[in-house]
Amino acid sequence: MLSIRAASPADVDIVTEIEAKCFPPAERASRERFVERLNAFSDCFLILMKDDRPVGLIDGMVTDNRTICDEMFADAKMHNPDGHWQSIFGLAVIPEEQHQGYASALMRAFIEKARQEGRDGVILTCKKHLIDFYSGFGFVNCGISKSTAAPSGTTWSSTSARRSAMTNNCLIALH
């Protein structure tokens, strides 16, 4: 059985393990970074459970910035609980559970959470090969991220989903 639950600071090892299984070392957050983030905005983490086993997560801070800047990844204090935009720092499903619709379930839940909280939209960055995945939610590719946090040779696309579109589809403005 699948369920999605909110995270708490006690889940630091769970989110660190999921992240480590899903991202190369240069792209994943450290345990220390997750401690900081969970202490600052654990309400902005969702964990996907399958038969009481954590298999996926989605997380990100709330901000007034319309795009994600590199500093957000490093400084959890930039979280503004009253901000207009819900960011997504990571969407991850452990490899043995991928391609079963779990990432889509997490995306839908996070977008709905942002809508219910009255956010203006959702922002994220993604690699070029993932643009089609986000397009499945109605996202539109508009450009390349200005982020310099990506590993050498990696290009990130910056995206935003406007509140007016969050009911069914999301509009992504890539920079």
C-alpha positions, 0 to 999 in steps of 0.5 A: 500500500502507498501513502504520502506523509509529511516529514519531521527532523527525525526523518533525516536518515531516511531522506539522506538515504533516499537522496544518496540512492538517487543522485550522484555525489556532486548533486546530492545534499549531505546529511548535515544539509538535510538536518538544517533543512528539516529543522527550518522547513520539515513541513516542505518535505513529503515522504512516499511510503510503500508498505511502511517502507520509505521509497521516495521524497520531494522537498524544497523551501518556500520563497518570494523568489520566482526562480531558484538561486544557488544560495537557497541550496546552501542556506536553509534560513532563506526559507520564508514560510509566508513566501509566494513560491514553493520550490522543489529542491529534490524529487527522488524515488529509489531505483528499484521502485522507479517507473511505477508512477511514484514520482508523479504521485509525489509531484501531484501531492506537492503541487496540491499542497502548494495550491492549498497553502495559497502559493503563487506557484511552484519553482524547480530546476531540472536536467534537460532529459527530465523536461518531458517528465515535467511537461506531462504535468503541463510544464512548458520549457522556456530556457536555461537556469542561471544556476552555477551549482550544477556539476561541470557539464550539466545544464539545468532548466529553471521552472515555475508553476503559476497558481492559476495553472496549478488546478490541472496543469502547471506552467513552467518558465525556464530561465 
